[in-house]
């Protein structure tokens, strides 16, 4: 998979760890910046990542700001971008498996590099289960979320 990676200055210290983790999981990272610790506005980088998801340039994304909150809120304003903050492996995997999450948000000032590695691996190793036999319950719920998104 191609994985879009974007961060603001608060997430920049984790960016290289994330890029390396994406590669280690056998995927291709798409680095959308920022490229320094100089102050930038997270919505600008959130939009870059969201557009990459919307266009199909990337299948999933990893977005990092200081807390993860602002970037997550902004990402969820974009149609087709289903983002969640996950600082544990269970949520990172289940968000994909049950809820069809396609963007992992992390707080660069909340989570350290070692935990980042395993959370990213859990996110990238998971797949949505709603299309599988027995996944009707998940698909029904995701369908209701899609309806909310489309009705605005």
N, C-alpha and C positions, 0 to 999 in steps of 0.2 A: 504494500500500500504506500501511497504517497501521503505523508503527514505534514501538514502546515504547522509551523512553529512560529509564534509571535510573542513579544513581550514588551513591556515598557521598561523604564529605568529600574523600577522596583523588582522586576523579574529578571533583569539582565544577568545578575550573578549566577542564575541557574541555567541560563540558555545553553551553554556548552555541555553541561551534564545531560540536558534533555536531548540535544542533537545526538550525542554519543549513545544515549539509551535507545533512541529511535533506530539508529544504525545497528546497534547490538541486537535488537529484536528482529532484524532482517528487513527493515523498511527504509524508504527513502525520505529524508527530511526536506522540506521546502522552507528555507530560512527567510522569514518575512520581517526580520528586524525586531527590535532596535539593535543597533550595533555598538552601543556604548552606554555608560551609566549616566549620561547627560539627561536631564529632565525632558520628558516627552509626554504627550497626552495619550493615555491608554486607549481611548475610543478610536484613534487613528489606526493603531495596530490591530485592534479588535476587528475593525472593518476590513482590513487587508486579509486577515485570516478568514473571516466570514465570507468574503467574496470568493476566496479560493475554494471554500466548501460549496458554495452555491453554484459556481461554474463547473464543478467537477474536477478542477485542477488538483484538488486534494480530497481524499476520502474522509479523513478525520483531521482534527487539529488539537494542538496543545497551546494554551494561552496562559500567560503568566503576568500578573501585576503584583503590587506589594502584598495585598491581602487575598487576591483572587476574586474578591466580591465585585468590584467595579467592572472588571473585564467580563465577568460572568453575566452581570446584569445587561451590559451593552451587547454581548454576543446573543443573548436570548431575544433581543429585539429584532434580529435578522431572521427572516423566513428560512426555514430549513436548517437552521443552526440550533442544535439542542445541546446546551452546555450545562455543566455542573462542576462545582468545586468539590474535589475529592482529595483528601489528605490521608487516605487509607486504601489498601488494596481491595477490600471488600466492595466499597462504594464505587471505585473505579471500574471494576469488572462488572458488577451488577447493574451499574448505570447503562452500560452497553447491552448486556444480556437481556435485561427486562424492559428498559426504557428507550432503547435505540439512541442513546446519547452519542453524539459524534464529536464533541469538543470537551476535552479535559481542561479545567481551569485549576491553577495552582497559585498559592500565595508565596511569592518569593521571599517574603519576610516571615513566613509561617513554617515552612517545610524546609528541611535540609537536603543536601545532595544525596545522601544514601537512601533516605526514604523516597525521594523523588525517583530514583532509579527503579525501585520496585513498584511504585504506583504507576509509573509510565508503562512498565512491562505488563502489569495487570490490565491496564486500559487497552493496550495494543494487542494483548493475547485473547481478549474477549470478543465474542461475536453475538449479534442479536439473535435471540432464541425464538422470537415470535413467528418466524417462518417455518419452524420445525414442527414435526408431529407432536401434539400435546401443547403447542404454544398458543393455542387459541385465546386463552385468558390474557396473555401478554399482548397479542395482536389487537385484541378488543380494546385494551387500555390505551395502547399507543394510537389506535384509530381515534379514540376520544380526544387525545392530546392534539392530534393533527386537525381535528374538527375545531378545537379551540383556536389553534394557530390560524386557520383559514377564515374563521369568522371574526377574528380580531377583537 
